[in-house]
Amino acid sequence: MKRAHGGDIYSFSKNIIDFSSNINPLGIKKEIISEIKNSIYDICVYPDIKCNELRYAISRKEGVDSDFIICGNGAAELIFNIVLAVKPKTALFTAPTFSEYEHAVDIFSAKKKYYTLKERNSFDIREDIIDYIDSDTDIVFICNPNNPTGRRIKKELILKILNRCEEVNTFVVIDECFMDFVYNGEKYSSIDFINDYDNFIILKAFTKMYALPGLRLGYAICKNKRVIENIYLSRQPWNVSSIAQNAGIAALRDTDFIKETIEYILHEKEYIQKEFKRLGVKYFNSDTNFILFKNKKEFDKKIIEFDILIRNCGNYRGLNEEYYRIAIKRHDENIKFIKAVEILIENDFNKGGV
């Protein structure tokens, strides 16, 4: 698979509007910026190797024991740490989903199995995924809500997956990096199951909700202390800077920010979907802060002429270059995006549809 992600703005104009990375459109909070500035002299000493104060803050937010929490240099690092701890020989993925899961298991040249998500089913995971999990499956990766489809999984199905994996001794990674953007997301999170199962870990990050992709900060939650210890042993020490730790603590102080963001996302997503319908653009309903849609090949290259960068999803397994993903941005930016789409349609770029 070609390794590509959103947020690659460095080859384009400084005026580029980046719809390719799914970051909070409200941006970074001033309080976090102040904490980063105040933490600058902390670089004179080594950071806390176990991120104790940050883990305590996360434990209060998530309602779990701080011993169940491990912090990392972004969720992406933790994906590789988990694989190094579990050492899978066979892994199961949905297709499409976040590509770094596959890249991580390639470390061990693991056999890869795929559960293909169907467009006719709105790219939803269905109960037949259970049939793909057997005693030869060492690890299963579930992204909830899924990237790039934006679809969340029914909690009842998550429970069935956990039970099946417990039966056959399979480890489960549930990536909830986009769950914070889901309306009533706490109702759909797997955090309620964390005390009942030893065979799964939840991934989360500060990257998206708190608009900190350049700082690199994520965390994982797992009851299995052996797995947590193996992750510590498999990673480099001092992987989370003092500045990142202090920024994370500051971010968690403001609980109203998440509610404000969710309301903003819902309003702007409704606007874009309404405009997509008006323009005849096929899109897929999303539970989070981005939208997957279809258009002709080269659409991303056409819209870049308007200084708008979108995510071409051609490198996602199970999709092709007629699929694109956009983040929900600020209203003025969303208007510019829709106007650019409309101009391209008027210029017959979309003649004949897809």
C-alpha positions in Angstrom: 0.0 0.0 0.0 1.1 3.5 -0.8 1.9 5.4 2.4 0.0 8.7 2.3 -1.9 10.8 4.8 -3.8 14.1 5.0 -2.1 17.3 6.2 0.7 17.3 3.6 0.5 21.1 3.0 4.3 21.6 2.5 4.3 21.4 -1.3 1.6 24.0 -1.8 0.9 27.7 -1.4 0.8 29.2 2.1 -2.7 30.3 1.3 -3.8 26.6 1.0 -7.0 25.6 2.9 -6.3 22.2 4.3 -9.5 20.0 4.1 -7.3 16.9 4.0 -6.6 16.6 7.8 -9.4 16.1 10.2 -8.5 18.7 12.8 -10.9 20.7 15.0 -12.0 23.7 13.0 -12.1 25.9 16.1 -8.4 25.5 16.4 -6.1 25.3 19.5 -7.4 26.9 22.7 -5.5 30.0 24.0 -5.1 28.3 27.4 -3.1 25.5 25.7 -0.9 28.0 23.9 -0.3 29.8 27.2 0.7 26.5 28.9 3.0 25.7 26.0 4.7 29.1 26.4 4.9 28.6 30.2 6.5 25.2 29.8 9.4 26.3 27.6 11.9 26.1 30.4 10.9 22.5 31.2 13.0 21.5 28.2 16.1 21.9 30.5 15.2 18.6 32.2 14.1 15.2 31.1 10.3 14.7 30.9 8.5 12.4 33.3 9.1 9.0 31.6 5.6 7.7 32.6 3.7 10.9 32.2 2.2 10.5 35.7 0.4 13.9 36.0 -1.0 13.6 32.5 -2.2 10.0 33.1 -4.0 11.2 36.3 -5.7 13.9 34.3 -6.7 11.4 31.6 -8.0 9.0 34.3 -10.3 11.6 35.6 -11.7 12.3 32.2 -12.1 8.7 31.2 -13.2 7.3 34.6 -10.5 4.6 34.6 -7.6 3.6 36.8 -4.5 5.6 35.8 -2.5 2.3 35.8 -4.6 1.3 32.8 -3.3 4.4 30.8 -0.1 4.7 28.7 0.8 7.9 26.8 2.6 8.1 23.5 4.1 10.3 20.8 0.7 10.4 19.1 -1.7 7.5 18.6 0.4 6.4 15.6 3.4 5.6 17.7 1.2 3.6 20.1 -0.1 1.5 17.2 3.4 0.3 16.5 4.1 -0.1 20.2 1.0 -2.3 20.6 2.1 -4.5 17.7 5.6 -4.8 19.2 4.0 -5.9 22.5 1.6 -8.4 21.0 3.8 -9.7 18.2 1.0 -11.0 16.0 1.4 -13.6 13.3 -2.0 -13.0 11.8 -4.0 -9.7 11.8 -7.5 -8.8 10.7 -8.4 -5.3 9.3 -11.5 -3.7 7.8 -11.0 -2.3 4.3 -11.0 0.6 4.1 -9.5 1.8 7.3 -6.4 3.7 8.6 -3.4 2.4 6.9 -0.9 2.5 9.7 -2.4 -0.6 11.3 -1.1 -2.6 8.3 2.2 -0.9 8.2 2.7 -1.7 11.9 2.1 -5.5 11.5 4.4 -5.5 8.5 7.2 -5.3 11.1 6.6 -9.0 11.8 5.6 -9.9 8.2 2.3 -10.9 9.7 -0.4 -12.6 7.5 -3.2 -10.0 6.8 -6.9 -10.8 6.5 -9.5 -8.2 5.4 -13.2 -7.7 6.1 -14.3 -5.6 3.1 -16.8 -2.8 3.9 -19.4 -2.5 1.2 -20.6 0.8 -0.3 -24.1 -0.7 -0.6 -24.1 -1.1 3.2 -22.9 2.5 3.7 -19.4 1.0 4.6 -20.8 -0.3 7.9 -19.3 -3.3 9.8 -21.9 -6.0 10.1 -22.2 -9.1 12.3 -20.6 -11.4 9.8 -17.2 -9.9 10.8 -17.4 -12.5 13.6 -16.9 -15.2 11.0 -13.5 -13.7 10.1 -12.2 -14.1 13.7 -10.8 -17.5 14.5 -8.1 -19.1 16.7 -5.5 -18.2 14.1 -6.3 -14.4 14.4 -3.9 -12.8 16.8 -5.0 -9.2 16.6 -8.0 -7.3 15.2 -8.0 -3.6 14.4 -11.3 -1.6 14.7 -11.5 2.1 14.0 -14.6 3.6 15.6 -15.7 5.8 14.0 -13.9 4.5 11.0 -11.4 6.5 9.0 -12.1 7.4 6.1 -15.8 6.5 6.1 -16.8 8.3 9.3 -19.1 5.5 10.3 -19.4 4.4 13.9 -20.0 0.8 15.0 -23.0 -0.3 17.1 -22.0 -0.9 20.7 -23.8 -4.3 20.7 -21.5 -5.4 17.8 -18.4 -4.2 19.6 -19.4 -6.4 22.6 -19.9 -9.4 20.3 -16.5 -8.8 18.7 -14.9 -8.6 22.2 -16.6 -11.8 23.3 -15.6 -13.7 20.2 -12.0 -12.5 20.5 -11.9 -13.6 24.2 -13.1 -17.0 23.1 -10.3 -17.5 20.6 -7.6 -15.6 22.5 -7.4 -12.7 20.0 -6.3 -9.2 21.0 -8.5 -6.2 19.9 -7.3 -2.7 19.2 -10.2 -0.2 19.1 -9.1 3.2 17.8 -11.4 5.9 19.1 -9.4 8.9 18.0 -12.5 10.5 16.3 -15.0 9.5 19.0 -14.8 12.9 20.8 -16.5 14.4 17.7 -19.5 12.1 17.9 -22.7 13.5 19.3 -23.3 11.7 22.6 -20.0 9.8 21.9 -19.8 8.6 25.4 -22.8 6.3 24.7 -20.9 4.6 21.8 -17.4 4.4 23.3 -16.0 1.0 24.4 -14.7 2.5 27.6 -17.6 0.9 29.5 -16.0 -2.6 28.7 -12.5 -1.8 29.8 -12.8 -3.4 33.3 -14.4 -6.6 31.9 -11.9 -7.7 29.3 -8.1 -8.3 29.3 -7.9 -8.7 25.5 -8.4 -5.2 24.2 -7.0 -1.7 24.2 -8.5 1.7 23.3 -6.6 4.3 21.4 -7.2 8.0 21.7 -5.3 11.2 20.8 -5.2 14.9 21.5 -4.3 15.5 17.9 -7.8 15.9 16.4 -10.1 17.4 19.1 -7.5 19.8 20.6 -5.8 20.7 17.3 -2.4 19.5 18.4 -1.1 17.4 15.4 2.3 19.1 15.5 2.8 18.4 19.2 2.3 14.6 19.0 0.3 13.3 21.9 -1.9 10.2 22.3 -2.8 7.6 24.8 -4.0 4.0 25.2 -6.2 2.4 27.8 -6.0 -1.3 28.7 -6.7 -3.3 31.8 -4.1 -5.9 30.9 -1.0 -4.8 32.9 1.2 -7.2 31.1 0.4 -5.6 27.8 0.9 -2.1 29.2 4.3 -3.2 30.6 5.3 -4.8 27.3 4.5 -1.5 25.5 6.7 0.4 28.0 9.5 -2.1 27.2 9.0 -1.9 23.4 9.2 1.9 23.1 12.0 4.4 23.5 12.1 6.3 26.8 11.1 10.0 27.2 8.9 9.7 24.1 6.5 12.4 25.3 8.0 15.8 25.8 7.4 17.9 28.9 5.7 20.5 26.7 3.3 17.9 25.3 2.5 16.5 28.7 1.7 20.0 30.1 -0.3 20.9 27.0 -2.4 17.7 27.4 -3.1 18.5 31.1 -4.2 22.0 30.1 -6.5 20.7 27.3 -8.3 18.4 29.7 -9.3 21.2 32.0 -11.9 22.6 29.5 -14.8 20.2 29.2 -17.1 22.8 27.5 -14.7 22.9 24.5 -15.8 19.5 23.3 -19.5 20.3 23.5 -18.9 23.6 21.6 -16.9 21.7 18.9 -19.6 19.0 18.5 -22.3 21.5 18.0 -20.2 23.5 15.5 -19.4 20.3 13.6 -23.0 19.2 13.4 -24.1 22.6 12.0 -21.4 22.8 9.4 -21.7 19.1 8.4 -25.4 19.7 7.8 -24.5 22.7 5.6 -22.0 20.7 3.4 -24.3 17.7 3.1 -27.2 20.0 2.0 -25.0 21.6 -0.6 -23.8 18.2 -1.8 -27.3 17.2 -2.3 -28.1 20.4 -4.3 -25.1 19.8 -6.5 -25.7 16.1 -7.0 -22.5 15.0 -5.3 -22.7 11.5 -3.8 -21.6 11.4 -0.2 -21.8 9.0 2.8 -23.3 10.0 6.1 -20.7 10.5 8.7 -20.9 10.3 12.5 -17.8 12.4 13.0 -15.9 15.5 11.7 -15.2 14.5 8.1 -17.1 13.3 5.1 -16.3 10.7 2.4 -17.7 11.5 -1.0 -17.3 10.4 -4.6 -16.3 12.4 -7.7 -14.4 11.9 -10.9 -10.7 11.0 -10.9 -8.4 14.1 -10.7 -11.0 16.1 -8.8 -8.4 16.7 -6.1 -6.0 18.1 -8.7 -8.7 20.4 -10.1 -9.8 21.8 -6.8 -6.2 22.5 -5.7 -6.3 25.3 -8.3 -8.7 27.0 -5.8 -6.1 26.6 -3.0 -8.1 23.8 -1.5 -6.4 20.6 -0.5 -8.6 17.5 -0.1 -7.7 13.9 0.7 -7.6 11.5 -2.3 -8.6 8.1 -0.9 -7.2 6.1 -3.7 -4.5 4.5 -1.4 -7.1 3.1 1.0 -7.6 -0.6 0.5 -11.1 -1.1 -0.8 -11.5 2.4 -2.4 -10.2 4.0 -5.6 -9.3 7.4 -6.8 -13.0 8.4 -7.2 -13.3 8.6 -3.4 -12.3 11.7 -1.5 -12.5 12.8 2.1 -12.9 16.4 3.5 -12.7 17.6 7.0 -15.4 19.9 8.4 -13.8 23.4 8.5 -14.9 26.9 9.6 -18.0 28.2 7.8 -16.2 30.7 5.5 -13.8 27.9 4.4 -16.7 25.5 3.9 -18.4 28.1 1.7 -15.2 28.5 -0.4 -15.1 24.7 -0.8 -18.7 24.4 -2.0 -18.2 27.4 -4.4 -15.2 25.7 -5.9 -17.1 22.4 -6.3 -20.0 24.3 -8.0 -17.6 26.1 -10.4 -16.0 22.8 -11.4 -19.5 21.3 -12.0 -20.5 24.3 -14.1 -17.3 23.9 -16.1 -18.5 20.4 -16.9 -15.7 18.7 -14.9 -18.4 16.4 -13.6 -20.2 15.8 -16.8 -21.6 12.3 -16.9 -21.3 11.8 -13.1 -19.5 8.9 -11.5 
